[in-house]
Amino acid sequence: MEITSSILPPKENIASYNALETAKIAFEAIKKYPVEIILGSIVSLLATVFSFGVLSGALSMGYMLYLEKLLIGGEKPPINILFSKLDKVLPALVLVILTFLIGAICVLPGMIFGSTIVMLISLALSGPGFAIMSIGIYALAKDKTDSGVEALKTGLNTALQYPIEFVKVGVCMLIFNTLLSGGLLGVIKMIFISAFQGLLGYFTAKRVYGE
């Protein structure tokens, strides 16, 4: 199945994407720059909460640019870069809502049937949904498109070409969430999960686009 989009990543990059390798790189990044990454994650989370989620997509774009300046540019990024994509609130919100609906459909079977196995499978399938949004957010952040729908189509097409690899992204997130389940306060756990997911999404999109 293929959904037409004019901003698709090169197929050879999608084919060579490795979820486990990308997750390892995300871990290494958070170990190297824990303060900067956690700080950016906290500010993004707070702004998302105070905006009732409306700014979540735009802040995710800003967070990707924040990470790029830190990890690729080797500079300490200013916090205000997190708010540098507020002019794209609407297309980002469209992307977030549509991707959320896709993710909800993936998790629905586990909620309906209540089986632990079915729930775990459903959560793993949410990985492609996460990859779809990450690739779409990256496309918007890097000005490859100004359309939330076009960004969604790009992410969908990418995930549908190699679904198994993107299911592994969901497994990586599930494992990370499980490792943090014991002994951490809810807020601290949420910050670490947000930081890891932000890194995983950034590196997923960047490696898929080959940039």
Summary of the structure (lengths in Angstrom):
residues: 211
radius of gyration: 16.1
end to end distance: 25.6
largest distance: 48.7
contacts: 713
relative contact order: 0.19
helix: 79%
strand: 0%
